[in-house]
Structure formats: structure tokens, C-alpha cells
Amino acid sequence: MKVESCTTEEFPRPAPRPRNSAMEHAAIRANGFEDLRPWREGLKAFLKELGESQ
């Protein structure tokens, strides 16, 4: 599988999106849950797991 980058403008979406829409985690913490790890860390872990399962 090949992944190609594109800009927000090039990606079709049903509604306009802000340029920087980082998720706020305050509701997660306020409800006693552990904060989310950085997305790059999660992606690395996913790719490692995916490679080990093949």
C-alpha cells in the first residue's frame, strides 16, 4: 500500500475544517481517564504491531 500526502484543500470533506484542529484532551482527563499518547507514538506502535502480525 502506498500512502500519498495531500493538503487539506485537496482532500474532499463534507464540511469545512480548521487548518489546525488538534484534539483537546481536557474532557478525557476530567473524567478520570489517562490522557492520549502523542499520535506519532501511537502510529509507531501500530506499525510495529502490524509488521509483527504479518
C-alpha positions in Angstrom: 0.0 0.0 0.0 1.3 3.4 -1.0 0.3 6.5 1.0 0.5 9.8 -0.7 0.3 13.2 1.1 -2.2 15.9 0.2 -3.2 19.2 1.5 -6.5 19.8 3.4 -7.8 21.6 0.4 -7.1 18.6 -1.8 -8.9 16.2 0.5 -12.6 16.1 -0.1 -14.6 16.7 3.1 -18.4 17.2 3.6 -17.8 20.3 5.8 -15.0 22.9 6.1 -12.3 22.1 8.7 -9.9 24.4 10.5 -6.3 24.3 9.5 -5.1 23.2 13.0 -7.8 21.1 14.7 -5.7 19.4 17.4 -7.9 17.5 19.8 -8.3 19.0 23.3 -8.0 16.3 25.9 -9.5 18.2 28.9 -12.7 16.1 28.8 -10.7 12.9 28.9 -8.7 14.0 32.0 -11.7 15.5 33.7 -13.5 12.1 33.5 -10.6 10.3 35.2 -9.1 8.7 32.1 -5.5 8.6 31.1 -4.5 11.2 28.5 -3.9 10.1 25.0 -0.3 9.5 23.9 1.1 11.6 21.1 -0.2 10.4 17.7 3.2 9.8 16.3 4.0 7.4 19.2 0.7 5.6 18.6 1.4 5.3 14.9 4.8 3.8 15.5 3.3 1.3 17.9 0.6 0.4 15.4 3.0 -0.1 12.5 5.3 -2.2 14.7 2.3 -4.4 15.8 1.1 -4.6 12.1 4.6 -5.8 11.0 4.8 -8.4 13.7 1.3 -9.8 12.8 2.3 -10.5 9.2 
